[in-house]
Structure formats: C-alpha cells, structure tokens
Amino acid sequence: MSFLDRLLGNDHQRAEKYAGRESASDRAARKRRESHHRGGAQQAARAGQAWESRDRDQDRAGRWYRAAR
C-alpha cells in the first residue's frame, strides 16, 4: 500500500459512490454540443433578415432588374 493510498483511501471505494453519474468531461461535451445546436437557428434567422434587407433596399432603389451578385 502506497503513501497516497493510506492518505486518501481506496480509490475504488471512492469511485463507487459516483457510479451511474455523468462524468465532468461527458457533461462538458454534451453542453458544447447543445450550444452548437442552439446557435444555428439564430444564425439562419440573421442571414434571412440580411437577405430580406438587401432585397428591400434593392427594390427601393427603383431597379427593374436584379443586379448580379
């Protein structure tokens, strides 16, 4: 038995009380994925609004044709 085992106790016994719980790294990965998915709708909405604004500005300019982009 090493010095740390005597100082901290048996790590297998300590790990048993956390059985069935999500690990910190798994939780961080899950949160990162959720964050990634959350931002997509907002990004699409902003892109759609920018397109709409450009389209309206073009109509207000009085052009009878749509300029090449």
Secondary structure, DSSP 8 states (H G I E B T S, - for coil): --HHHHHH--HHHHHHTTTTS--HHHHHHHHHHHHHHHHHHHHHHHHHHHHHHHHHHHHHTT-SS----
